[in-house]
Amino acid sequence: MQVAHRNWGLKMTEKPKTEEQVLENFLATERDMRIQPSDDFLARVEADALRVQRSFRAPPKARTAAARGLNFGWSGWGRFAGLTACLVVGVSLGSGFSGQIGAFGDYYLSGGAVASEGLFPTGIETLLTGEEG
Amino acid sequence: MTQHAPQDTTISDTVWLVRFANGDPEAARVLTIRLAPRAYGLAHRMLGDRAEAEDIAQEAMLRLWQLAPKWQQDGPAQPATWLLRVVRNLCIDRLRRMPALGIAAGSDALDTLPNQGPSAEMVLVRKDRALALDEALAKLPDRQREAIVLRHLEGCGNAEIAEIMDISIEAVESLLARGKRGLGAQLASRAPELGFEDDRET
Protein backbone atom coordinates (compact mmCIF):
# COMPACT_ATOMS: atom_id res chain seq x y z
CA MET A 1 0.00 0.00 0.00
CA GLN A 2 1.39 3.34 -0.96
CA VAL A 3 1.32 6.00 1.68
CA ALA A 4 0.09 9.27 0.32
CA HIS A 5 2.21 12.33 1.02
CA ARG A 6 0.46 14.72 3.32
CA ASN A 7 0.59 18.10 1.74
CA TRP A 8 -2.91 19.31 2.63
CA GLY A 9 -3.06 21.03 -0.74
CA LEU A 10 -0.55 23.63 0.38
CA LYS A 11 1.56 25.50 -2.09
CA MET A 12 4.96 25.42 -0.47
CA THR A 13 7.45 28.12 -1.24
CA GLU A 14 10.48 26.09 -0.13
CA LYS A 15 12.46 24.47 -2.88
CA PRO A 16 15.23 22.61 -1.13
CA LYS A 17 18.06 21.60 -3.40
CA THR A 18 20.42 20.02 -0.92
CA GLU A 19 20.27 18.16 2.36
CA GLU A 20 21.57 21.27 4.03
CA GLN A 21 18.71 23.32 2.69
CA VAL A 22 16.24 20.69 3.80
CA LEU A 23 17.74 20.76 7.25
CA GLU A 24 17.68 24.53 7.37
CA ASN A 25 13.98 24.50 6.48
CA PHE A 26 13.25 22.10 9.31
CA LEU A 27 15.30 24.17 11.74
CA ALA A 28 13.60 27.37 10.64
CA THR A 29 10.22 25.80 11.28
CA GLU A 30 11.35 24.71 14.71
CA ARG A 31 12.67 28.16 15.54
CA ASP A 32 9.39 29.73 14.49
CA MET A 33 7.56 27.39 16.83
CA ARG A 34 9.88 27.96 19.75
CA ILE A 35 8.42 26.45 22.87
CA GLN A 36 7.53 29.20 25.29
CA PRO A 37 7.45 28.66 29.02
CA SER A 38 4.17 29.27 30.80
CA ASP A 39 3.36 32.55 32.49
CA ASP A 40 3.09 30.64 35.73
CA PHE A 41 6.67 29.43 35.39
CA LEU A 42 7.93 32.94 34.65
CA ALA A 43 6.03 34.28 37.64
CA ARG A 44 7.68 31.68 39.88
CA VAL A 45 11.13 32.61 38.57
CA GLU A 46 10.50 36.30 39.16
CA ALA A 47 9.16 35.59 42.65
CA ASP A 48 12.38 33.70 43.40
CA ALA A 49 14.35 36.67 42.15
CA LEU A 50 12.54 39.17 44.34
CA ARG A 51 12.85 36.91 47.39
CA VAL A 52 16.61 36.55 46.87
CA GLN A 53 16.90 40.27 46.21
CA ARG A 54 15.17 41.07 49.51
CA SER A 55 17.69 38.88 51.31
CA PHE A 56 20.49 41.10 49.97
CA ARG A 57 18.92 44.10 51.74
CA ALA A 58 17.93 42.35 54.94
CA PRO A 59 19.56 43.84 58.09
CA PRO A 60 22.04 41.63 59.92
CA LYS A 61 20.54 39.31 62.48
CA ALA A 62 19.85 41.08 65.80
CA ARG A 63 22.45 40.36 68.46
CA THR A 64 21.78 39.80 72.12
CA ALA A 65 22.39 42.59 74.61
CA ALA A 66 25.46 40.77 75.95
CA ALA A 67 26.89 40.38 72.45
CA ARG A 68 26.22 44.05 71.73
CA GLY A 69 27.92 45.07 75.00
CA LEU A 70 30.90 42.85 74.31
CA ASN A 71 31.19 44.17 70.83
CA PHE A 72 30.96 47.76 72.11
CA GLY A 73 33.58 47.10 74.79
CA TRP A 74 36.05 45.66 72.32
CA SER A 75 35.81 48.17 69.54
CA GLY A 76 36.08 51.88 68.83
CA TRP A 77 35.05 54.40 71.46
CA GLY A 78 33.83 51.63 73.74
CA ARG A 79 37.30 50.19 74.06
CA PHE A 80 38.77 53.66 74.66
CA ALA A 81 36.18 54.39 77.34
CA GLY A 82 36.81 51.04 79.01
CA LEU A 83 40.56 51.55 79.16
CA THR A 84 40.09 55.07 80.53
CA ALA A 85 37.74 53.82 83.24
CA CYS A 86 40.23 51.12 84.26
CA LEU A 87 42.97 53.72 84.44
CA VAL A 88 40.90 56.04 86.64
CA VAL A 89 39.89 53.24 89.00
CA GLY A 90 43.45 52.01 89.28
CA VAL A 91 44.86 55.44 90.05
CA SER A 92 42.07 56.12 92.56
CA LEU A 93 42.72 52.90 94.42
CA GLY A 94 46.42 53.49 94.43
CA SER A 95 46.23 57.05 95.78
CA GLY A 96 43.13 56.91 98.00
CA PHE A 97 43.75 53.66 99.81
CA SER A 98 47.52 53.48 99.98
CA GLY A 99 47.49 53.03 103.79
CA GLN A 100 44.95 50.27 103.74
CA ILE A 101 46.74 48.57 100.89
CA GLY A 102 49.95 48.51 102.98
CA ALA A 103 48.13 47.07 106.00
CA PHE A 104 46.38 44.51 103.85
CA GLY A 105 49.70 43.52 102.31
CA ASP A 106 51.26 42.96 105.71
CA TYR A 107 48.25 40.99 106.86
CA TYR A 108 48.24 38.88 103.72
CA LEU A 109 51.94 38.11 103.79
CA SER A 110 51.70 37.07 107.43
CA GLY A 111 49.37 34.26 106.33
CA GLY A 112 46.37 35.50 108.22
CA ALA A 113 44.25 35.95 105.14
CA VAL A 114 45.00 32.49 103.86
CA ALA A 115 44.51 30.79 107.21
CA SER A 116 41.27 32.58 107.80
CA GLU A 117 39.88 31.14 104.63
CA GLY A 118 40.94 27.65 105.71
CA LEU A 119 42.53 26.93 102.41
CA PHE A 120 45.59 25.15 103.77
CA PRO A 121 45.50 21.54 104.99
CA THR A 122 45.40 20.95 108.71
CA GLY A 123 48.78 21.50 110.39
CA ILE A 124 50.25 23.64 107.65
CA GLU A 125 49.85 26.72 109.83
CA THR A 126 52.18 25.31 112.44
CA LEU A 127 54.75 24.55 109.77
CA LEU A 128 54.53 28.08 108.46
CA THR A 129 54.86 29.72 111.88
CA GLY A 130 57.53 27.23 113.10
CA GLU A 131 55.93 26.62 116.49
CA GLU A 132 56.92 22.96 116.42
CA GLY A 133 60.46 21.79 115.89
CA MET B 1 3.44 38.51 34.07
CA THR B 2 3.47 39.23 30.39
CA GLN B 3 6.14 37.68 28.20
CA HIS B 4 6.09 40.60 25.82
CA ALA B 5 6.80 43.43 28.19
CA PRO B 6 8.96 46.15 26.70
CA GLN B 7 12.60 45.93 27.60
CA ASP B 8 15.63 48.00 26.80
CA THR B 9 17.77 45.83 24.56
CA THR B 10 20.64 48.31 24.63
CA ILE B 11 21.44 47.37 28.23
CA SER B 12 23.41 44.16 28.54
CA ASP B 13 22.43 41.25 30.74
CA THR B 14 25.53 41.90 32.83
CA VAL B 15 24.45 45.45 33.61
CA TRP B 16 20.97 44.26 34.52
CA LEU B 17 22.48 41.65 36.79
CA VAL B 18 24.50 44.30 38.61
CA ARG B 19 21.34 46.39 38.96
CA PHE B 20 19.58 43.33 40.33
CA ALA B 21 22.29 42.88 42.94
CA ASN B 22 21.87 46.54 43.87
CA GLY B 23 18.17 46.02 44.56
CA ASP B 24 16.49 47.16 41.34
CA PRO B 25 13.24 45.15 41.10
CA GLU B 26 12.91 46.03 37.41
CA ALA B 27 16.10 44.05 36.80
CA ALA B 28 14.47 40.93 38.19
CA ARG B 29 11.64 41.25 35.70
CA VAL B 30 13.84 42.04 32.70
CA LEU B 31 16.29 39.22 33.37
CA THR B 32 13.46 36.77 33.92
CA ILE B 33 11.93 37.67 30.56
CA ARG B 34 15.27 37.58 28.78
CA LEU B 35 16.89 34.52 30.27
CA ALA B 36 14.27 32.19 31.68
CA PRO B 37 12.80 31.23 28.27
CA ARG B 38 16.28 30.36 27.00
CA ALA B 39 17.01 28.25 30.05
CA TYR B 40 13.66 26.57 29.72
CA GLY B 41 14.05 26.01 25.98
CA LEU B 42 17.41 24.27 26.34
CA ALA B 43 16.20 22.15 29.26
CA HIS B 44 13.11 21.15 27.34
CA ARG B 45 15.14 20.12 24.29
CA MET B 46 17.48 18.07 26.44
CA LEU B 47 14.85 16.43 28.65
CA GLY B 48 11.73 16.38 26.50
CA ASP B 49 9.54 16.97 29.52
CA ARG B 50 7.84 20.25 30.38
CA ALA B 51 7.70 19.79 34.15
CA GLU B 52 11.31 18.62 34.40
CA ALA B 53 12.43 21.46 32.15
CA GLU B 54 10.68 24.03 34.34
CA ASP B 55 12.26 22.50 37.42
CA ILE B 56 15.76 22.65 35.95
CA ALA B 57 15.34 26.16 34.54
CA GLN B 58 14.00 27.50 37.82
CA GLU B 59 16.91 25.96 39.71
CA ALA B 60 19.44 27.45 37.29
CA MET B 61 17.80 30.88 37.50
CA LEU B 62 17.84 30.68 41.30
CA ARG B 63 21.57 30.04 41.22
CA LEU B 64 22.00 33.08 39.00
CA TRP B 65 20.05 35.29 41.41
CA GLN B 66 22.12 34.09 44.34
CA LEU B 67 25.37 34.65 42.48
CA ALA B 68 24.45 38.18 41.38
CA PRO B 69 26.24 40.14 44.17
CA LYS B 70 29.49 38.34 43.37
CA TRP B 71 29.16 38.64 39.61
CA GLN B 72 32.21 40.30 38.09
CA GLN B 73 31.00 42.98 35.72
CA ASP B 74 34.30 42.96 33.84
CA GLY B 75 34.62 39.19 33.86
CA PRO B 76 34.72 37.18 30.67
CA ALA B 77 31.50 35.23 31.22
CA GLN B 78 28.11 36.45 30.06
CA PRO B 79 25.12 35.68 32.27
CA ALA B 80 23.32 33.87 29.44
CA THR B 81 26.34 31.68 28.69
CA TRP B 82 26.82 30.90 32.36
CA LEU B 83 23.14 30.12 32.74
CA LEU B 84 22.99 27.77 29.74
CA ARG B 85 26.04 25.98 31.02
CA VAL B 86 24.38 25.43 34.39
CA VAL B 87 21.20 24.25 32.66
CA ARG B 88 23.17 21.81 30.56
CA ASN B 89 24.99 20.38 33.56
CA LEU B 90 21.79 20.07 35.58
CA CYS B 91 20.13 18.30 32.65
CA ILE B 92 23.02 15.87 32.31
CA ASP B 93 22.77 15.07 36.02
CA ARG B 94 19.02 14.61 35.73
CA LEU B 95 19.41 12.33 32.70
CA ARG B 96 21.90 10.18 34.56
CA ARG B 97 19.45 9.72 37.41
CA MET B 98 16.39 9.34 35.18
CA PRO B 99 17.51 7.74 31.90
CA ALA B 100 13.93 7.47 30.66
CA LEU B 101 13.93 11.21 30.18
CA GLY B 102 15.15 12.64 26.92
CA ILE B 103 14.42 9.58 24.79
CA ALA B 104 11.25 11.02 23.36
CA ALA B 105 12.65 14.52 23.14
CA GLY B 106 9.96 17.07 22.44
CA SER B 107 7.21 14.55 22.95
CA ASP B 108 5.01 16.86 24.98
CA ALA B 109 6.05 20.02 23.20
CA LEU B 110 3.61 19.82 20.35
CA ASP B 111 0.61 19.94 22.64
CA THR B 112 1.55 23.40 23.75
CA LEU B 113 2.65 24.97 20.49
CA PRO B 114 0.75 28.12 19.66
CA ASN B 115 -1.88 27.78 17.00
CA GLN B 116 -0.65 30.68 14.98
CA GLY B 117 -0.27 31.04 11.23
CA PRO B 118 -2.46 31.29 8.22
CA SER B 119 -4.52 28.15 8.63
CA ALA B 120 -5.14 25.06 10.69
CA GLU B 121 -3.58 22.94 7.95
CA MET B 122 -0.42 24.97 7.99
CA VAL B 123 -0.21 24.61 11.74
CA LEU B 124 -0.46 20.85 11.36
CA VAL B 125 2.27 20.82 8.72
CA ARG B 126 4.54 22.80 10.95
CA LYS B 127 3.84 20.56 13.90
CA ASP B 128 4.66 17.50 11.80
CA ARG B 129 7.91 19.09 10.72
CA ALA B 130 8.80 19.98 14.28
CA LEU B 131 8.03 16.43 15.37
CA ALA B 132 10.18 15.01 12.58
CA LEU B 133 13.07 17.22 13.63
CA ASP B 134 12.65 16.24 17.28
CA GLU B 135 12.72 12.58 16.34
CA ALA B 136 15.82 13.06 14.23
CA LEU B 137 17.52 15.05 17.00
CA ALA B 138 16.73 12.32 19.51
CA LYS B 139 18.62 9.82 17.37
CA LEU B 140 21.82 11.90 17.35
CA PRO B 141 24.61 11.29 19.86
CA ASP B 142 24.15 13.50 22.92
CA ARG B 143 26.95 15.97 22.27
CA GLN B 144 26.05 16.42 18.61
CA ARG B 145 22.46 17.09 19.62
CA GLU B 146 23.52 19.62 22.26
CA ALA B 147 25.73 21.46 19.78
CA ILE B 148 22.98 21.54 17.13
CA VAL B 149 20.37 22.75 19.59
CA LEU B 150 22.61 25.47 20.98
CA ARG B 151 23.73 26.67 17.56
CA HIS B 152 20.64 26.40 15.42
CA LEU B 153 17.77 26.60 17.88
CA GLU B 154 19.12 28.69 20.74
CA GLY B 155 21.19 30.94 18.49
CA CYS B 156 24.51 30.65 20.32
CA GLY B 157 27.80 31.35 18.59
CA ASN B 158 30.50 28.71 18.33
CA ALA B 159 32.65 30.37 20.98
CA GLU B 160 29.70 30.51 23.35
CA ILE B 161 28.91 26.85 22.70
CA ALA B 162 32.52 25.95 23.40
CA GLU B 163 32.26 27.71 26.74
CA ILE B 164 28.95 26.10 27.60
CA MET B 165 30.10 22.59 26.68
CA ASP B 166 33.62 23.13 27.98
CA ILE B 167 35.28 22.06 24.75
CA SER B 168 37.35 23.78 22.07
CA ILE B 169 35.83 25.76 19.21
CA GLU B 170 37.29 23.20 16.79
CA ALA B 171 35.47 20.44 18.65
CA VAL B 172 32.25 22.45 18.41
CA GLU B 173 32.69 22.84 14.66
CA SER B 174 33.30 19.13 14.33
CA LEU B 175 30.21 18.25 16.38
CA LEU B 176 28.10 20.66 14.35
CA ALA B 177 29.31 19.29 11.03
CA ARG B 178 28.68 15.69 12.02
CA GLY B 179 25.38 16.52 13.63
CA LYS B 180 24.13 18.37 10.56
CA ARG B 181 25.16 15.53 8.31
CA GLY B 182 23.29 13.06 10.49
CA LEU B 183 20.19 15.22 10.72
CA GLY B 184 20.22 16.04 7.01
CA ALA B 185 20.42 12.39 6.08
CA GLN B 186 17.51 11.53 8.35
CA LEU B 187 15.30 14.41 7.28
CA ALA B 188 15.97 14.36 3.55
CA SER B 189 13.94 11.18 3.17
CA ARG B 190 11.02 12.76 5.03
CA ALA B 191 11.01 16.07 3.19
CA PRO B 192 8.50 15.00 0.53
CA GLU B 193 5.92 13.71 3.01
CA LEU B 194 6.23 16.95 4.96
CA GLY B 195 5.52 19.10 1.96
CA PHE B 196 8.93 20.55 1.24
CA GLU B 197 8.90 19.37 -2.37
CA ASP B 198 5.41 20.29 -3.44
CA ASP B 199 6.61 22.64 -6.10
CA ARG B 200 8.86 19.98 -7.55
CA GLU B 201 5.92 17.65 -7.94
CA THR B 202 3.63 20.18 -9.56
Interface residues (C-beta under 8 A of the other chain):
Chain A: V3 H5 R6 N7 W8 G9 L10 K11 M12 T13 E14 K15 P16 E19 E20 V22 L23 N25 F26 L27 T29 E30 R31 D32 M33 R34 I35 Q36 P37 S38 D39 F41 L42 A43 R44 V45 E46 D48 A49 L50 V52 Q53 F56 R57
Chain B: M1 T2 Q3 F20 A21 G23 P25 A28 R29 L31 T32 I33 A36 P37 Y40 G41 H44 E54 A57 Q58 M61 L62 W65 Q66 A68 P69 A109 T112 L113 P114 E121 M122 L124 V125 R126 K127 D128 R129 A130 A132 L133 A136 H152 L153 K180 R181 L183 G184 A185 L187 A188 A191 P192 E193 L194 G195 F196 E197 D198 D199 R200
